[in-house]
Every structure is written in structure tokens, then in C-alpha cells.
Amino acid sequence: MLKKEIIVAKNAPAALGPYSHGVKVGDFIFTAGQIGLIPESGKLAEGVKEQTRQTLKNLSSILESCGSNLNNTLKVTVFVNDLNDFNDVNDVYKEFFTEECPGRSCVEVSRLPMDCLVEIELIALS
């Protein structure tokens, strides 16, 4: 029987609510949505590019805390509060996913936690 393992990454920002950084089940890791919070200060990075970069660094920290990395990502969901930022998000995204990019969805939403500009969640292999 598969067991779930709660992921708490010490190098990622603390959760803003009653949720974990992620959950590992079998060979799969499901992360919670992450935003561009800088772990050391608890403040949001400035601008959509820096928030995207920090968000992906936070996701990387979560995966690394359970022995994985971004190269094992299968699916990414990106939430932006302005689809006009799509190209800026992609510019930074390409820094982290260079080959064999995972499947991805990107949707515009009306509001995100802490009024951030981007939130990203992913599913990866351990």
C-alpha cells in the first residue's frame, strides 16, 4: 500500500496557511503552489521576472529536500494575475527548464496570495 509522506523543506518559505510544501506518494511528488517569497526575509521579490525566478528556486528547494530536482518535473501549472506577463514568465522559466520541458498549463487568475504576480505548482518524480 502506498503511503504519503509530508514534505517540509527548511530552505523554502514557510507555508502561508494550513498546507505542506508538498506530499510524496510512491515515486511522485506533488507540491503546493509556491510564490516568490524570499525565505530569508519573508518578503516578495520585486516584479514578475524576479517573483518567477524566486518561485522556481523555492520549488527547487522543496524537490531537493526529498532527493529530487527540477529535471524530474512532469507537469507544471502556472497562475498569473495578468496574462500580459506570459512572455516575461517564459523568459525566466527557460532558465530552469532548458531541455525536455515538462507539460505545462498557464492560466490567468483574478488574485493570488499576498497579491503576488505569479504562483507555480508542480508534479515531479522522486
Backbone as CSV, one residue per row, in Angstrom:
resi,resn,N_x,N_y,N_z,CA_x,CA_y,CA_z,C_x,C_y,C_z
1,MET,0.842,-1.191,0.000,0.000,0.000,0.000,0.882,1.247,0.000
2,LEU,0.538,2.194,-0.831,1.289,3.444,-0.890,1.039,4.275,0.362
3,LYS,2.096,4.919,0.813,1.983,5.802,1.969,2.321,7.206,1.526
4,LYS,1.683,8.186,2.125,2.024,9.562,1.807,3.017,10.085,2.834
5,GLU,3.956,10.875,2.334,4.984,11.486,3.168,4.870,12.997,3.004
6,ILE,4.693,13.702,4.096,4.585,15.157,4.062,5.977,15.766,3.882
7,ILE,6.084,16.717,2.974,7.360,17.374,2.696,7.384,18.739,3.372
8,VAL,8.395,18.968,4.182,8.644,20.274,4.794,10.094,20.616,4.480
9,ALA,10.287,21.596,3.625,11.634,21.977,3.190,12.138,23.146,4.026
10,LYS,13.293,22.965,4.649,13.801,24.037,5.512,14.348,25.224,4.717
11,ASN,14.653,25.053,3.435,15.189,26.148,2.622,14.141,26.849,1.774
12,ALA,12.875,26.543,2.014,11.775,27.200,1.305,10.980,28.035,2.314
13,PRO,10.259,29.048,1.837,9.463,29.859,2.765,8.412,29.016,3.480
14,ALA,8.109,29.386,4.682,7.075,28.689,5.444,5.727,28.830,4.744
15,ALA,4.879,27.835,4.904,3.537,27.871,4.328,2.751,29.047,4.904
16,LEU,1.918,29.647,4.060,1.103,30.788,4.485,-0.225,30.356,5.105
17,GLY,-0.480,29.071,5.097,-1.738,28.569,5.630,-1.594,27.120,6.047
18,PRO,-2.728,26.446,6.223,-2.704,25.057,6.678,-2.436,24.074,5.532
19,TYR,-1.212,24.080,5.040,-0.807,23.155,3.985,0.680,22.873,4.110
20,SER,1.105,21.818,3.446,2.518,21.424,3.448,3.177,21.919,2.175
21,HIS,4.505,21.950,2.171,5.219,22.273,0.931,4.855,21.301,-0.169
22,GLY,4.632,20.074,0.226,4.263,19.063,-0.752,3.985,17.740,-0.092
23,VAL,3.637,16.780,-0.939,3.359,15.427,-0.490,4.023,14.477,-1.465
24,LYS,4.707,13.478,-0.917,5.330,12.439,-1.733,4.511,11.167,-1.552
25,VAL,4.134,10.572,-2.682,3.403,9.309,-2.671,4.072,8.400,-3.689
26,GLY,4.621,7.300,-3.226,5.358,6.427,-4.135,6.513,7.197,-4.758
27,ASP,6.575,7.178,-6.078,7.639,7.892,-6.796,7.234,9.304,-7.199
28,PHE,6.072,9.773,-6.768,5.566,11.081,-7.195,5.621,12.110,-6.078
29,ILE,5.941,13.340,-6.468,5.948,14.485,-5.554,4.956,15.504,-6.093
30,PHE,4.035,15.926,-5.233,3.036,16.932,-5.583,3.309,18.153,-4.702
31,THR,3.703,19.267,-5.290,3.984,20.449,-4.469,2.740,21.305,-4.313
32,ALA,2.727,22.053,-3.238,1.735,23.107,-3.082,2.163,24.257,-3.983
33,GLY,1.236,25.137,-4.305,1.589,26.335,-5.056,2.583,27.167,-4.269
34,GLN,3.588,27.645,-4.976,4.610,28.488,-4.351,4.600,29.858,-5.009
35,ILE,4.937,30.866,-4.229,5.035,32.230,-4.743,6.461,32.730,-4.522
36,GLY,6.731,33.919,-4.989,8.085,34.455,-4.971,8.542,35.036,-3.647
37,LEU,8.249,34.353,-2.555,8.723,34.796,-1.243,10.192,34.439,-1.067
38,ILE,10.949,35.392,-0.588,12.354,35.169,-0.286,12.413,34.552,1.111
39,PRO,12.933,33.318,1.232,12.891,32.628,2.535,13.536,33.410,3.678
40,GLU,14.637,34.075,3.402,15.374,34.771,4.472,14.621,35.976,5.023
41,SER,13.847,36.656,4.185,13.173,37.880,4.623,11.661,37.727,4.755
42,GLY,11.083,36.743,4.080,9.638,36.592,4.079,8.931,37.609,3.210
43,LYS,9.702,38.347,2.409,9.126,39.372,1.528,9.081,38.861,0.099
44,LEU,8.144,39.427,-0.672,8.040,39.074,-2.077,9.164,39.714,-2.879
45,ALA,9.677,38.976,-3.843,10.636,39.539,-4.789,9.911,40.618,-5.599
46,GLU,10.683,41.532,-6.163,10.115,42.649,-6.919,9.910,42.282,-8.382
47,GLY,8.723,42.506,-8.915,8.452,42.329,-10.332,8.193,40.880,-10.721
48,VAL,7.550,40.702,-11.859,7.128,39.368,-12.273,8.313,38.455,-12.593
49,LYS,9.373,38.980,-13.192,10.522,38.120,-13.507,11.204,37.627,-12.244
50,GLU,11.425,38.504,-11.295,12.085,38.094,-10.047,11.178,37.207,-9.204
51,GLN,9.867,37.464,-9.225,8.959,36.577,-8.495,8.949,35.186,-9.127
52,THR,8.964,35.130,-10.444,9.009,33.832,-11.122,10.294,33.096,-10.779
53,ARG,11.413,33.800,-10.831,12.716,33.197,-10.514,12.732,32.672,-9.073
54,GLN,12.254,33.478,-8.130,12.255,33.050,-6.726,11.290,31.892,-6.503
55,THR,10.159,31.920,-7.176,9.195,30.824,-7.067,9.818,29.514,-7.519
56,LEU,10.521,29.535,-8.640,11.159,28.321,-9.146,12.316,27.880,-8.247
57,LYS,13.018,28.819,-7.634,14.052,28.455,-6.661,13.406,27.773,-5.446
58,ASN,12.265,28.300,-5.005,11.571,27.704,-3.864,11.103,26.286,-4.197
59,LEU,10.566,26.103,-5.394,10.150,24.769,-5.815,11.339,23.819,-5.898
60,SER,12.451,24.322,-6.393,13.668,23.517,-6.465,14.105,23.070,-5.069
61,SER,14.034,23.970,-4.106,14.392,23.631,-2.717,13.489,22.546,-2.156
62,ILE,12.220,22.624,-2.480,11.276,21.612,-1.999,11.634,20.250,-2.590
63,LEU,11.880,20.212,-3.900,12.242,18.939,-4.529,13.558,18.401,-3.979
64,GLU,14.538,19.269,-3.814,15.842,18.839,-3.298,15.733,18.306,-1.876
65,SER,14.794,18.824,-1.085,14.648,18.369,0.299,14.220,16.908,0.386
66,CYS,13.687,16.373,-0.701,13.298,14.955,-0.686,14.023,14.179,-1.777
67,GLY,15.213,14.669,-2.151,16.088,13.924,-3.040,15.783,14.016,-4.517
68,SER,15.016,14.992,-4.934,14.688,15.145,-6.346,15.228,16.480,-6.858
69,ASN,14.858,16.843,-8.069,15.244,18.141,-8.631,14.306,18.498,-9.772
70,LEU,14.448,19.705,-10.285,13.547,20.186,-11.331,13.609,19.353,-12.606
71,ASN,14.723,18.673,-12.855,14.822,17.829,-14.050,13.826,16.676,-14.031
72,ASN,13.304,16.339,-12.856,12.345,15.246,-12.719,10.894,15.715,-12.808
73,THR,10.692,16.979,-13.160,9.348,17.543,-13.216,8.557,16.978,-14.393
74,LEU,7.331,16.577,-14.104,6.437,16.038,-15.124,5.422,17.060,-15.609
75,LYS,4.869,17.842,-14.690,3.793,18.775,-15.013,3.903,20.015,-14.151
76,VAL,3.725,21.171,-14.776,3.781,22.456,-14.081,2.481,23.203,-14.356
77,THR,1.948,23.842,-13.327,0.814,24.751,-13.509,1.250,26.128,-13.022
78,VAL,1.108,27.109,-13.908,1.499,28.489,-13.626,0.225,29.325,-13.553
79,PHE,0.111,30.105,-12.486,-1.001,31.027,-12.323,-0.425,32.446,-12.363
80,VAL,-0.954,33.290,-13.218,-0.531,34.693,-13.280,-1.752,35.575,-13.099
81,ASN,-1.548,36.756,-12.545,-2.701,37.638,-12.407,-2.856,38.552,-13.615
82,ASP,-1.931,38.461,-14.580,-2.028,39.230,-15.823,-1.353,38.432,-16.935
83,LEU,-2.131,37.927,-17.862,-1.584,37.114,-18.939,-0.643,37.905,-19.848
84,ASN,-0.644,39.220,-19.724,0.334,40.041,-20.456,1.759,39.779,-19.959
85,ASP,1.892,39.157,-18.789,3.210,38.810,-18.238,3.720,37.462,-18.756
86,PHE,2.952,36.810,-19.636,3.283,35.478,-20.134,4.711,35.392,-20.676
87,ASN,5.125,36.345,-21.501,6.470,36.305,-22.090,7.556,36.493,-21.039
88,ASP,7.331,37.377,-20.071,8.317,37.576,-19.005,8.464,36.312,-18.157
89,VAL,7.349,35.660,-17.854,7.388,34.408,-17.101,8.154,33.357,-17.907
90,ASN,7.863,33.262,-19.198,8.555,32.292,-20.055,10.059,32.543,-20.117
91,ASP,10.464,33.811,-20.168,11.894,34.133,-20.217,12.631,33.539,-19.022
92,VAL,12.047,33.661,-17.842,12.674,33.125,-16.635,12.510,31.607,-16.586
93,TYR,11.350,31.119,-16.950,11.066,29.682,-16.939,12.109,28.918,-17.738
94,LYS,12.522,29.479,-18.875,13.517,28.839,-19.741,14.892,28.738,-19.083
95,GLU,15.151,29.531,-18.061,16.412,29.426,-17.321,16.446,28.134,-16.493
96,PHE,15.285,27.654,-16.085,15.184,26.497,-15.201,14.855,25.209,-15.948
97,PHE,14.119,25.328,-17.033,13.733,24.167,-17.838,14.293,24.373,-19.245
98,THR,15.430,23.749,-19.516,16.137,24.010,-20.768,15.965,22.905,-21.801
99,GLU,15.853,21.670,-21.360,15.681,20.534,-22.261,14.570,19.648,-21.730
100,GLU,13.922,18.949,-22.639,12.851,18.041,-22.244,11.917,18.702,-21.228
101,CYS,11.344,19.820,-21.646,10.464,20.585,-20.761,9.246,19.758,-20.355
102,PRO,8.794,19.940,-19.107,7.608,19.211,-18.647,6.348,19.765,-19.310
103,GLY,5.254,19.011,-19.180,3.969,19.556,-19.593,3.649,20.770,-18.728
104,ARG,2.875,21.715,-19.283,2.611,22.932,-18.512,1.290,23.550,-18.915
105,SER,0.635,24.143,-17.947,-0.539,24.979,-18.171,-0.226,26.340,-17.580
106,CYS,-0.782,27.380,-18.172,-0.650,28.727,-17.623,-2.014,29.391,-17.705
107,VAL,-2.510,29.836,-16.568,-3.829,30.459,-16.534,-3.777,31.797,-15.809
108,GLU,-4.626,32.697,-16.255,-4.767,33.991,-15.586,-5.846,33.856,-14.515
109,VAL,-5.550,34.387,-13.349,-6.497,34.374,-12.238,-6.696,35.803,-11.739
110,SER,-7.760,36.021,-10.997,-8.067,37.384,-10.575,-7.199,37.874,-9.418
111,ARG,-6.736,36.950,-8.582,-5.925,37.379,-7.436,-5.153,36.190,-6.905
112,LEU,-3.957,36.466,-6.378,-3.087,35.441,-5.813,-2.694,35.828,-4.387
113,PRO,-2.204,34.868,-3.584,-1.817,35.178,-2.209,-0.818,36.334,-2.133
114,MET,-1.006,37.175,-1.137,-0.139,38.333,-0.892,-0.097,39.271,-2.098
115,ASP,-1.108,39.190,-2.953,-1.178,39.992,-4.178,0.068,39.829,-5.039
116,CYS,0.633,38.613,-5.014,1.800,38.339,-5.847,1.380,38.289,-7.313
117,LEU,2.352,38.213,-8.193,2.108,38.253,-9.626,2.078,36.879,-10.272
118,VAL,2.685,35.889,-9.615,2.760,34.539,-10.174,2.785,33.513,-9.045
119,GLU,2.151,32.383,-9.294,2.206,31.231,-8.386,2.407,30.004,-9.261
120,ILE,3.223,29.066,-8.797,3.527,27.875,-9.578,3.460,26.646,-8.673
121,GLU,2.866,25.568,-9.215,2.866,24.268,-8.547,3.350,23.241,-9.546
122,LEU,3.824,22.101,-9.040,4.308,21.083,-9.984,4.146,19.683,-9.435
123,ILE,4.265,18.741,-10.355,4.297,17.312,-10.045,5.616,16.791,-10.601
124,ALA,6.358,16.046,-9.782,7.660,15.533,-10.202,7.838,14.098,-9.735
125,LEU,8.825,13.460,-10.323,9.251,12.137,-9.863,10.295,12.311,-8.765
126,SER,10.320,11.382,-7.829,11.320,11.480,-6.763,12.645,10.920,-7.236
